[in-house]
């Protein structure tokens, strides 16, 4: 299903019950709603999904529930990243066995590997599983940047098909879009940079905001991809306050708070994440009310 992977993919949050356990029914309902709203693909168990706080069996359950609820209507690209290369490779192999369409793999965090280390890490994962792999570059969280030269090397590995770029460096993203083959997919990892990344040649966004407004984000991304720039700029102007509010505190705290306000999930996190502060909650509620109406921000 990944031959034409493009558009808006949701970096799905993971809902928990008040007792802290996985909320399977809320997750299934969230996935079904996402698909019905027109989202183009789904990314469970990424960093937005609090993957590092999930036990292994919970991790696999989240992916299975997403696959079942999506029911082949859209591709499912599961998160499989970390700083233990052998562990990530085993996980990628396991995910391939349960039928995901691809994996999104974040660059190793904390270790701060060299560019050669980053290359060898992803090469090992690509050898472990034949799944299509989208590499995830987010230096602000990992402590290291995947440079364009390294991306060029990774693109030569047949099953590494794209990159989620959240470096925030538009010049670097432009270099990647310009120097790599057109078949190599570049996704914005920052909602607020969706428009310029697609204008440079990117294929879409892996989005936090689409958890809350999947239909709007899908239409925004489609307008960008179709080159309907006045419409795209209007969507960007409309959605920008939510894009920024989602990072008023570390993600996924605000987006889970917003979804709880919308009645989609219970507002439950796992330590070290905690509930949003009251000041930030008020700002987020005001943004939701402006975008969706007062019934969504109580």
Phi and psi restraints in degrees (value plus and minus 20) as a CYANA .aco file:
   2 UNK   PHI    -118.2   -78.2
   2 UNK   PSI     -14.8    25.2
   3 UNK   PHI     -75.3   -35.3
   3 UNK   PSI     -57.6   -17.6
   4 UNK   PHI    -139.9   -99.9
   4 UNK   PSI      18.9    58.9
   5 UNK   PHI     -79.9   -39.9
   5 UNK   PSI      97.5   137.5
   6 UNK   PHI    -186.2  -146.2
   6 UNK   PSI     151.2   191.2
   7 UNK   PHI      78.2   118.2
   7 UNK   PSI    -166.3  -126.3
   8 UNK   PHI    -127.5   -87.5
   8 UNK   PSI      98.6   138.6
   9 UNK   PHI    -128.3   -88.3
   9 UNK   PSI     118.6   158.6
  10 UNK   PHI    -111.6   -71.6
  10 UNK   PSI     103.2   143.2
  11 UNK   PHI     -98.8   -58.8
  11 UNK   PSI      68.0   108.0
  12 UNK   PHI     -82.3   -42.3
  12 UNK   PSI     116.2   156.2
  13 UNK   PHI     -94.4   -54.4
  13 UNK   PSI     143.9   183.9
  14 UNK   PHI    -131.2   -91.2
  14 UNK   PSI      94.4   134.4
  15 UNK   PHI    -100.2   -60.2
  15 UNK   PSI     121.4   161.4
  16 UNK   PHI    -139.4   -99.4
  16 UNK   PSI     133.9   173.9
  17 UNK   PHI     -99.1   -59.1
  17 UNK   PSI     144.4   184.4
  18 UNK   PHI     -74.2   -34.2
  18 UNK   PSI     -46.8    -6.8
  19 UNK   PHI    -104.6   -64.6
  19 UNK   PSI     -17.8    22.2
  20 UNK   PHI      73.2   113.2
  20 UNK   PSI     -25.3    14.7
  21 UNK   PHI    -102.4   -62.4
  21 UNK   PSI     144.1   184.1
  22 UNK   PHI     -82.7   -42.7
  22 UNK   PSI     110.4   150.4
  23 UNK   PHI    -115.1   -75.1
  23 UNK   PSI      68.6   108.6
  24 UNK   PHI     -85.8   -45.8
  24 UNK   PSI     -59.7   -19.7
  25 UNK   PHI     -88.4   -48.4
  25 UNK   PSI     -59.6   -19.6
  26 UNK   PHI     -85.3   -45.3
  26 UNK   PSI     -58.6   -18.6
  27 UNK   PHI     -84.4   -44.4
  27 UNK   PSI     -67.0   -27.0
  28 UNK   PHI     -80.6   -40.6
  28 UNK   PSI     -61.6   -21.6
  29 UNK   PHI     -86.0   -46.0
  29 UNK   PSI     -59.2   -19.2
  30 UNK   PHI     -84.1   -44.1
  30 UNK   PSI     -63.2   -23.2
  31 UNK   PHI     -83.0   -43.0
  31 UNK   PSI     -66.6   -26.6
  32 UNK   PHI     -81.2   -41.2
  32 UNK   PSI     -62.4   -22.4
  33 UNK   PHI     -82.4   -42.4
  33 UNK   PSI     -62.3   -22.3
  34 UNK   PHI     -77.3   -37.3
  34 UNK   PSI     -67.3   -27.3
  35 UNK   PHI     -86.4   -46.4
  35 UNK   PSI     -64.1   -24.1
  36 UNK   PHI     -84.4   -44.4
  36 UNK   PSI     -47.7    -7.7
  37 UNK   PHI     -98.2   -58.2
  37 UNK   PSI     -30.2     9.8
  38 UNK   PHI      83.1   123.1
  38 UNK   PSI      -3.9    36.1
  39 UNK   PHI     -84.7   -44.7
  39 UNK   PSI     131.9   171.9
  40 UNK   PHI    -112.1   -72.1
  40 UNK   PSI     -50.1   -10.1
  41 UNK   PHI    -180.7  -140.7
  41 UNK   PSI     147.9   187.9
  42 UNK   PHI    -147.1  -107.1
  42 UNK   PSI     123.4   163.4
  43 UNK   PHI    -146.9  -106.9
  43 UNK   PSI      68.7   108.7
  44 UNK   PHI    -101.1   -61.1
  44 UNK   PSI     135.2   175.2
  45 UNK   PHI      41.5    81.5
  45 UNK   PSI      10.4    50.4
  46 UNK   PHI    -103.8   -63.8
  46 UNK   PSI    -189.1  -149.1
  47 UNK   PHI     -87.1   -47.1
  47 UNK   PSI     -52.0   -12.0
  48 UNK   PHI     -85.3   -45.3
  48 UNK   PSI     -46.1    -6.1
  49 UNK   PHI    -104.4   -64.4
  49 UNK   PSI      -5.3    34.7
  50 UNK   PHI      34.0    74.0
  50 UNK   PSI      19.6    59.6
  51 UNK   PHI     -78.5   -38.5
  51 UNK   PSI     -54.0   -14.0
  52 UNK   PHI     -89.7   -49.7
  52 UNK   PSI     -33.9     6.1
  53 UNK   PHI    -122.0   -82.0
  53 UNK   PSI     -11.9    28.1
  54 UNK   PHI    -119.2   -79.2
  54 UNK   PSI     117.4   157.4
  55 UNK   PHI     -89.0   -49.0
  55 UNK   PSI     138.4   178.4
  56 UNK   PHI     -78.0   -38.0
  56 UNK   PSI     -63.6   -23.6
  57 UNK   PHI     -86.3   -46.3
  57 UNK   PSI     -54.1   -14.1
  58 UNK   PHI     -86.6   -46.6
  58 UNK   PSI     -61.7   -21.7
  59 UNK   PHI     -75.4   -35.4
  59 UNK   PSI     -71.0   -31.0
  60 UNK   PHI     -85.6   -45.6
  60 UNK   PSI     -57.1   -17.1
  61 UNK   PHI     -82.1   -42.1
  61 UNK   PSI     -62.9   -22.9
  62 UNK   PHI     -79.4   -39.4
  62 UNK   PSI     -64.7   -24.7
  63 UNK   PHI     -85.9   -45.9
  63 UNK   PSI     -64.0   -24.0
  64 UNK   PHI     -82.3   -42.3
  64 UNK   PSI     -63.6   -23.6
  65 UNK   PHI     -83.3   -43.3
  65 UNK   PSI     -60.9   -20.9
  66 UNK   PHI     -82.3   -42.3
  66 UNK   PSI     -64.7   -24.7
  67 UNK   PHI     -81.0   -41.0
  67 UNK   PSI     -65.2   -25.2
  68 UNK   PHI     -85.6   -45.6
  68 UNK   PSI     -63.4   -23.4
  69 UNK   PHI     -92.6   -52.6
  69 UNK   PSI     -54.3   -14.3
  70 UNK   PHI     -90.9   -50.9
  70 UNK   PSI     -52.1   -12.1
  71 UNK   PHI      32.0    72.0
  71 UNK   PSI      23.2    63.2
  72 UNK   PHI      44.5    84.5
  72 UNK   PSI      -7.0    33.0
  73 UNK   PHI     -95.3   -55.3
  73 UNK   PSI     -50.5   -10.5
  74 UNK   PHI    -160.7  -120.7
  74 UNK   PSI     137.6   177.6
  75 UNK   PHI     -86.6   -46.6
  75 UNK   PSI     129.7   169.7
  76 UNK   PHI    -138.5   -98.5
  76 UNK   PSI      96.3   136.3
  77 UNK   PHI    -131.7   -91.7
  77 UNK   PSI      82.1   122.1
  78 UNK   PHI    -103.0   -63.0
  78 UNK   PSI     124.6   164.6
  79 UNK   PHI     -89.3   -49.3
  79 UNK   PSI     118.3   158.3
  80 UNK   PHI    -175.3  -135.3
  80 UNK   PSI      63.8   103.8
  81 UNK   PHI    -158.3  -118.3
  81 UNK   PSI     149.7   189.7
  82 UNK   PHI     140.0   180.0
  82 UNK   PSI    -196.5  -156.5
  83 UNK   PHI    -130.1   -90.1
  83 UNK   PSI      -8.0    32.0
  84 UNK   PHI    -133.5   -93.5
  84 UNK   PSI      79.3   119.3
  85 UNK   PHI     -78.0   -38.0
  85 UNK   PSI     -64.5   -24.5
  86 UNK   PHI     -84.6   -44.6
  86 UNK   PSI     -58.0   -18.0
  87 UNK   PHI     -86.0   -46.0
  87 UNK   PSI     -62.6   -22.6
  88 UNK   PHI     -85.4   -45.4
  88 UNK   PSI     -60.3   -20.3
  89 UNK   PHI     -82.3   -42.3
  89 UNK   PSI     -61.7   -21.7
  90 UNK   PHI     -84.3   -44.3
  90 UNK   PSI     -59.7   -19.7
  91 UNK   PHI     -84.5   -44.5
  91 UNK   PSI     -62.6   -22.6
  92 UNK   PHI     -80.0   -40.0
  92 UNK   PSI     -61.0   -21.0
  93 UNK   PHI     -83.7   -43.7
  93 UNK   PSI     -60.7   -20.7
  94 UNK   PHI     -86.9   -46.9
  94 UNK   PSI     -62.2   -22.2
  95 UNK   PHI     -83.7   -43.7
  95 UNK   PSI     -56.4   -16.4
  96 UNK   PHI     -80.3   -40.3
  96 UNK   PSI     -57.8   -17.8
  97 UNK   PHI     -88.4   -48.4
  97 UNK   PSI     -44.4    -4.4
  98 UNK   PHI    -117.9   -77.9
  98 UNK   PSI     -18.5    21.5
  99 UNK   PHI      80.6   120.6
  99 UNK   PSI      -1.2    38.8
 100 UNK   PHI     -89.7   -49.7
 100 UNK   PSI     140.0   180.0
 101 UNK   PHI    -106.4   -66.4
 101 UNK   PSI     -40.4    -0.4
 102 UNK   PHI    -197.1  -157.1
 102 UNK   PSI     158.1   198.1
 103 UNK   PHI    -150.1  -110.1
 103 UNK   PSI     130.3   170.3
 104 UNK   PHI    -129.9   -89.9
 104 UNK   PSI     103.7   143.7
 105 UNK   PHI    -145.6  -105.6
 105 UNK   PSI      94.6   134.6
 106 UNK   PHI     -93.8   -53.8
 106 UNK   PSI     125.8   165.8
 107 UNK   PHI     -81.0   -41.0
 107 UNK   PSI     125.6   165.6
 108 UNK   PHI     -74.2   -34.2
 108 UNK   PSI     111.4   151.4
 109 UNK   PHI    -121.8   -81.8
 109 UNK   PSI     137.3   177.3
 110 UNK   PHI      49.0    89.0
 110 UNK   PSI     -64.5   -24.5
 111 UNK   PHI     -79.3   -39.3
 111 UNK   PSI     -51.7   -11.7
 112 UNK   PHI      33.0    73.0
 112 UNK   PSI      37.9    77.9
 113 UNK   PHI     -87.1   -47.1
 113 UNK   PSI     139.8   179.8
 114 UNK   PHI     -88.9   -48.9
 114 UNK   PSI     152.9   192.9
 115 UNK   PHI     -81.4   -41.4
 115 UNK   PSI     -56.1   -16.1
 116 UNK   PHI     -86.2   -46.2
 116 UNK   PSI     -59.0   -19.0
 117 UNK   PHI     -83.7   -43.7
 117 UNK   PSI     -61.5   -21.5
 118 UNK   PHI     -81.7   -41.7
 118 UNK   PSI     -65.2   -25.2
 119 UNK   PHI     -80.4   -40.4
 119 UNK   PSI     -67.5   -27.5
 120 UNK   PHI     -86.8   -46.8
 120 UNK   PSI     -53.2   -13.2
 121 UNK   PHI     -79.6   -39.6
 121 UNK   PSI     -72.7   -32.7
 122 UNK   PHI     -90.8   -50.8
 122 UNK   PSI     -51.4   -11.4
 123 UNK   PHI     -82.8   -42.8
 123 UNK   PSI     -60.8   -20.8
 124 UNK   PHI     -85.3   -45.3
 124 UNK   PSI     -60.2   -20.2
 125 UNK   PHI     -85.6   -45.6
 125 UNK   PSI     -62.3   -22.3
 126 UNK   PHI     -84.4   -44.4
 126 UNK   PSI     -49.2    -9.2
 127 UNK   PHI     -97.5   -57.5
 127 UNK   PSI     -48.7    -8.7
 128 UNK   PHI     -94.1   -54.1
 128 UNK   PSI     -50.3   -10.3
 129 UNK   PHI    -160.6  -120.6
 129 UNK   PSI     124.2   164.2
 130 UNK   PHI    -106.7   -66.7
 130 UNK   PSI     -17.3    22.7
 131 UNK   PHI     -79.0   -39.0
 131 UNK   PSI     126.8   166.8
 132 UNK   PHI     -82.5   -42.5
 132 UNK   PSI     117.0   157.0
 133 UNK   PHI    -139.8   -99.8
 133 UNK   PSI     111.8   151.8
 134 UNK   PHI    -128.5   -88.5
 134 UNK   PSI      99.5   139.5
 135 UNK   PHI     -97.4   -57.4
 135 UNK   PSI     126.7   166.7
 136 UNK   PHI    -141.1  -101.1
 136 UNK   PSI      97.2   137.2
 137 UNK   PHI    -127.0   -87.0
 137 UNK   PSI      91.0   131.0
 138 UNK   PHI    -160.5  -120.5
 138 UNK   PSI      56.9    96.9
 139 UNK   PHI     -75.9   -35.9
 139 UNK   PSI     -51.9   -11.9
 140 UNK   PHI     -83.6   -43.6
 140 UNK   PSI     -42.0    -2.0
 141 UNK   PHI    -126.3   -86.3
 141 UNK   PSI     -48.8    -8.8
 142 UNK   PHI    -115.0   -75.0
 142 UNK   PSI     -45.9    -5.9
 143 UNK   PHI      68.6   108.6
 143 UNK   PSI     -18.6    21.4
 144 UNK   PHI    -163.8  -123.8
 144 UNK   PSI     133.4   173.4
 145 UNK   PHI    -132.7   -92.7
 145 UNK   PSI     113.3   153.3
 146 UNK   PHI    -104.8   -64.8
 146 UNK   PSI      87.8   127.8
 147 UNK   PHI     -95.8   -55.8
 147 UNK   PSI     135.7   175.7
 148 UNK   PHI     -73.6   -33.6
 148 UNK   PSI     -58.6   -18.6
 149 UNK   PHI     -81.0   -41.0
 149 UNK   PSI     -57.1   -17.1
 150 UNK   PHI     -90.3   -50.3
 150 UNK   PSI     -59.4   -19.4
 151 UNK   PHI     -81.4   -41.4
 151 UNK   PSI     -60.1   -20.1
 152 UNK   PHI     -80.2   -40.2
 152 UNK   PSI     -61.4   -21.4
 153 UNK   PHI     -86.0   -46.0
 153 UNK   PSI     -64.2   -24.2
 154 UNK   PHI     -83.0   -43.0
 154 UNK   PSI     -54.7   -14.7
 155 UNK   PHI     -85.9   -45.9
 155 UNK   PSI     -36.7     3.3
 156 UNK   PHI     -98.4   -58.4
 156 UNK   PSI     -35.0     5.0
 157 UNK   PHI     -99.7   -59.7
 157 UNK   PSI     101.5   141.5
 158 UNK   PHI     -74.5   -34.5
 158 UNK   PSI     -59.6   -19.6
 159 UNK   PHI    -114.8   -74.8
 159 UNK   PSI     -11.1    28.9
 160 UNK   PHI    -114.1   -74.1
 160 UNK   PSI      87.6   127.6
 161 UNK   PHI    -127.9   -87.9
 161 UNK   PSI     -27.8    12.2
 162 UNK   PHI    -195.2  -155.2
 162 UNK   PSI    -199.4  -159.4
 163 UNK   PHI    -162.1  -122.1
 163 UNK   PSI     118.5   158.5
 164 UNK   PHI    -114.7   -74.7
 164 UNK   PSI      93.9   133.9
 165 UNK   PHI    -123.3   -83.3
 165 UNK   PSI      91.9   131.9
 166 UNK   PHI    -146.7  -106.7
 166 UNK   PSI      14.3    54.3
 167 UNK   PHI     -93.1   -53.1
 167 UNK   PSI     -42.7    -2.7
 168 UNK   PHI      56.8    96.8
 168 UNK   PSI     -19.8    20.2
 169 UNK   PHI    -118.9   -78.9
 169 UNK   PSI      78.9   118.9
 170 UNK   PHI     -86.1   -46.1
 170 UNK   PSI     -48.8    -8.8
 171 UNK   PHI     -87.0   -47.0
 171 UNK   PSI     -62.9   -22.9
 172 UNK   PHI     -83.4   -43.4
 172 UNK   PSI     -63.7   -23.7
 173 UNK   PHI     -83.3   -43.3
 173 UNK   PSI     -60.4   -20.4
 174 UNK   PHI     -81.7   -41.7
 174 UNK   PSI     -58.7   -18.7
 175 UNK   PHI     -84.6   -44.6
 175 UNK   PSI     -62.6   -22.6
 176 UNK   PHI     -81.9   -41.9
 176 UNK   PSI     -67.2   -27.2
 177 UNK   PHI     -82.2   -42.2
 177 UNK   PSI     -54.5   -14.5
 178 UNK   PHI     -99.9   -59.9
 178 UNK   PSI     -58.3   -18.3
 179 UNK   PHI    -110.4   -70.4
 179 UNK   PSI     -43.3    -3.3
 180 UNK   PHI    -107.3   -67.3
 180 UNK   PSI     137.7   177.7
 181 UNK   PHI     -79.1   -39.1
 181 UNK   PSI     130.2   170.2
 182 UNK   PHI     -82.3   -42.3
 182 UNK   PSI     -43.9    -3.9
 183 UNK   PHI     -92.5   -52.5
 183 UNK   PSI     -37.5     2.5
 184 UNK   PHI    -101.7   -61.7
 184 UNK   PSI     103.9   143.9
 185 UNK   PHI    -108.4   -68.4
 185 UNK   PSI     110.1   150.1
 186 UNK   PHI    -133.9   -93.9
 186 UNK   PSI      99.5   139.5
 187 UNK   PHI    -131.8   -91.8
 187 UNK   PSI     117.5   157.5
 188 UNK   PHI     -87.8   -47.8
 188 UNK   PSI     116.0   156.0
 189 UNK   PHI    -120.6   -80.6
 189 UNK   PSI     -10.0    30.0
 190 UNK   PHI    -152.6  -112.6
 190 UNK   PSI      94.5   134.5
 191 UNK   PHI     -71.4   -31.4
 191 UNK   PSI     -60.2   -20.2
 192 UNK   PHI     -89.7   -49.7
 192 UNK   PSI     -33.3     6.7
 193 UNK   PHI    -128.1   -88.1
 193 UNK   PSI      -7.5    32.5
 194 UNK   PHI     -75.9   -35.9
 194 UNK   PSI     -70.2   -30.2
 195 UNK   PHI     -81.7   -41.7
 195 UNK   PSI     -73.5   -33.5
 196 UNK   PHI     -85.5   -45.5
 196 UNK   PSI     -54.8   -14.8
 197 UNK   PHI     -84.5   -44.5
 197 UNK   PSI     -63.5   -23.5
 198 UNK   PHI     -87.7   -47.7
 198 UNK   PSI     -57.1   -17.1
 199 UNK   PHI     -81.3   -41.3
 199 UNK   PSI     -50.9   -10.9
 200 UNK   PHI     -99.5   -59.5
 200 UNK   PSI     -31.2     8.8
 201 UNK   PHI     103.5   143.5
 201 UNK   PSI     -16.4    23.6
 202 UNK   PHI     -88.6   -48.6
 202 UNK   PSI     143.1   183.1
 203 UNK   PHI    -123.0   -83.0
 203 UNK   PSI     -17.2    22.8
 204 UNK   PHI     131.5   171.5
 204 UNK   PSI    -173.0  -133.0
 205 UNK   PHI    -163.4  -123.4
 205 UNK   PSI     123.8   163.8
 206 UNK   PHI    -124.6   -84.6
 206 UNK   PSI      89.9   129.9
 207 UNK   PHI    -131.0   -91.0
 207 UNK   PSI     124.6   164.6
 208 UNK   PHI    -107.3   -67.3
 208 UNK   PSI     -64.5   -24.5
 209 UNK   PHI     -81.2   -41.2
 209 UNK   PSI     -46.2    -6.2
 210 UNK   PHI     -91.2   -51.2
 210 UNK   PSI     -31.0     9.0
 211 UNK   PHI     -79.1   -39.1
 211 UNK   PSI     -61.4   -21.4
 212 UNK   PHI    -108.9   -68.9
 212 UNK   PSI     -60.0   -20.0
 213 UNK   PHI    -152.4  -112.4
 213 UNK   PSI      45.4    85.4
 214 UNK   PHI     -80.0   -40.0
 214 UNK   PSI     -60.5   -20.5
 215 UNK   PHI     -84.1   -44.1
 215 UNK   PSI     -64.6   -24.6
 216 UNK   PHI     -84.2   -44.2
 216 UNK   PSI     -65.1   -25.1
 217 UNK   PHI     -85.8   -45.8
 217 UNK   PSI     -55.8   -15.8
 218 UNK   PHI     -84.3   -44.3
 218 UNK   PSI     -63.7   -23.7
 219 UNK   PHI     -86.7   -46.7
 219 UNK   PSI     -59.2   -19.2
 220 UNK   PHI     -80.2   -40.2
 220 UNK   PSI     -68.3   -28.3
 221 UNK   PHI     -85.1   -45.1
 221 UNK   PSI     -60.8   -20.8
 222 UNK   PHI     -81.5   -41.5
 222 UNK   PSI     -60.3   -20.3
 223 UNK   PHI     -82.7   -42.7
 223 UNK   PSI     -61.0   -21.0
 224 UNK   PHI     -83.0   -43.0
 224 UNK   PSI     -69.0   -29.0
 225 UNK   PHI     -84.6   -44.6
 225 UNK   PSI     -50.9   -10.9
 226 UNK   PHI    -103.9   -63.9
 226 UNK   PSI     -23.5    16.5
 227 UNK   PHI      53.3    93.3
 227 UNK   PSI       2.1    42.1
 228 UNK   PHI    -108.3   -68.3
 228 UNK   PSI      54.0    94.0
 229 UNK   PHI     -86.2   -46.2
 229 UNK   PSI     -60.0   -20.0
 230 UNK   PHI     -79.7   -39.7
 230 UNK   PSI     -62.2   -22.2
 231 UNK   PHI     -85.8   -45.8
 231 UNK   PSI     -61.0   -21.0
 232 UNK   PHI     -83.1   -43.1
 232 UNK   PSI     -61.9   -21.9
 233 UNK   PHI     -86.0   -46.0
 233 UNK   PSI     -55.6   -15.6
 234 UNK   PHI     -85.1   -45.1
 234 UNK   PSI     -62.9   -22.9
 235 UNK   PHI     -82.9   -42.9
 235 UNK   PSI     -62.2   -22.2
 236 UNK   PHI     -80.4   -40.4
 236 UNK   PSI     -62.6   -22.6
 237 UNK   PHI     -83.9   -43.9
 237 UNK   PSI     -59.4   -19.4
 238 UNK   PHI     -89.9   -49.9
 238 UNK   PSI     -60.1   -20.1
 239 UNK   PHI    -110.9   -70.9
 239 UNK   PSI     -37.3     2.7
 240 UNK   PHI     -75.6   -35.6
 240 UNK   PSI     -63.3   -23.3
 241 UNK   PHI     -78.2   -38.2
 241 UNK   PSI     -57.5   -17.5
 242 UNK   PHI     -89.8   -49.8
 242 UNK   PSI     -61.0   -21.0
 243 UNK   PHI     -75.5   -35.5
 243 UNK   PSI     -61.3   -21.3
 244 UNK   PHI     -96.3   -56.3
 244 UNK   PSI     -59.6   -19.6
 245 UNK   PHI     -83.9   -43.9
 245 UNK   PSI     -48.5    -8.5
 246 UNK   PHI     -86.1   -46.1
 246 UNK   PSI     -30.1     9.9
 247 UNK   PHI    -144.4  -104.4
 247 UNK   PSI       2.7    42.7
 248 UNK   PHI     -85.7   -45.7
 248 UNK   PSI     -48.4    -8.4
 249 UNK   PHI    -153.6  -113.6
 249 UNK   PSI     146.3   186.3
 250 UNK   PHI     -74.3   -34.3
 250 UNK   PSI     111.5   151.5
 251 UNK   PHI     -88.9   -48.9
 251 UNK   PSI     121.2   161.2
 252 UNK   PHI    -119.9   -79.9
 252 UNK   PSI       6.7    46.7
 253 UNK   PHI     -78.4   -38.4
 253 UNK   PSI     -74.0   -34.0
 254 UNK   PHI     -84.8   -44.8
 254 UNK   PSI     -60.2   -20.2
 255 UNK   PHI     -87.5   -47.5
 255 UNK   PSI     -54.4   -14.4
 256 UNK   PHI     -90.6   -50.6
 256 UNK   PSI     -56.7   -16.7
 257 UNK   PHI     -82.6   -42.6
 257 UNK   PSI     -62.1   -22.1
 258 UNK   PHI     -83.8   -43.8
 258 UNK   PSI     -65.1   -25.1
 259 UNK   PHI     -84.3   -44.3
 259 UNK   PSI     -51.9   -11.9
 260 UNK   PHI     -88.1   -48.1
 260 UNK   PSI     -60.9   -20.9
 261 UNK   PHI     -80.3   -40.3
 261 UNK   PSI     -53.0   -13.0
 262 UNK   PHI    -102.4   -62.4
 262 UNK   PSI     -23.9    16.1
 263 UNK   PHI      61.0   101.0
 263 UNK   PSI      -4.3    35.7
 264 UNK   PHI    -107.4   -67.4
 264 UNK   PSI     -51.2   -11.2
 265 UNK   PHI    -164.7  -124.7
 265 UNK   PSI     148.7   188.7
 266 UNK   PHI    -104.1   -64.1
 266 UNK   PSI     124.9   164.9
 267 UNK   PHI    -104.5   -64.5
 267 UNK   PSI      65.5   105.5
 268 UNK   PHI    -150.9  -110.9
 268 UNK   PSI     113.8   153.8
 269 UNK   PHI    -143.8  -103.8
 269 UNK   PSI     150.1   190.1
 270 UNK   PHI    -135.3   -95.3
 270 UNK   PSI     117.4   157.4
 271 UNK   PHI     -76.2   -36.2
 271 UNK   PSI     121.2   161.2
 272 UNK   PHI    -108.3   -68.3
 272 UNK   PSI     -12.4    27.6
 273 UNK   PHI     -99.2   -59.2
 273 UNK   PSI     123.2   163.2
 274 UNK   PHI    -152.5  -112.5
 274 UNK   PSI     151.8   191.8
 275 UNK   PHI     -82.5   -42.5
 275 UNK   PSI     133.1   173.1
 276 UNK   PHI     -83.5   -43.5
 276 UNK   PSI     125.7   165.7
 277 UNK   PHI     -88.2   -48.2
 277 UNK   PSI     137.6   177.6
 278 UNK   PHI     -84.4   -44.4
 278 UNK   PSI     -58.2   -18.2
 279 UNK   PHI     -82.9   -42.9
 279 UNK   PSI     -64.8   -24.8
 280 UNK   PHI     -87.7   -47.7
 280 UNK   PSI     -55.6   -15.6
 281 UNK   PHI     -80.6   -40.6
 281 UNK   PSI     -62.8   -22.8
 282 UNK   PHI     -83.9   -43.9
 282 UNK   PSI     -61.2   -21.2
 283 UNK   PHI     -85.4   -45.4
 283 UNK   PSI     -62.3   -22.3
 284 UNK   PHI     -84.6   -44.6
 284 UNK   PSI     -63.0   -23.0
 285 UNK   PHI     -81.0   -41.0
 285 UNK   PSI     -58.8   -18.8
 286 UNK   PHI     -84.7   -44.7
 286 UNK   PSI     -59.4   -19.4
 287 UNK   PHI     -85.4   -45.4
 287 UNK   PSI     -64.8   -24.8
 288 UNK   PHI     -81.5   -41.5
 288 UNK   PSI     -62.4   -22.4
 289 UNK   PHI     -82.4   -42.4
 289 UNK   PSI     -61.2   -21.2
 290 UNK   PHI     -85.4   -45.4
 290 UNK   PSI     -57.7   -17.7
 291 UNK   PHI    -104.4   -64.4
 291 UNK   PSI     -59.9   -19.9
 292 UNK   PHI    -137.2   -97.2
 292 UNK   PSI     -33.6     6.4
 293 UNK   PHI      85.0   125.0
 293 UNK   PSI     139.8   179.8
 294 UNK   PHI     -83.4   -43.4
 294 UNK   PSI     -44.2    -4.2
 295 UNK   PHI     -89.5   -49.5
 295 UNK   PSI     -34.2     5.8
 296 UNK   PHI    -120.8   -80.8
 296 UNK   PSI     -17.5    22.5
 297 UNK   PHI    -149.9  -109.9
 297 UNK   PSI       8.4    48.4
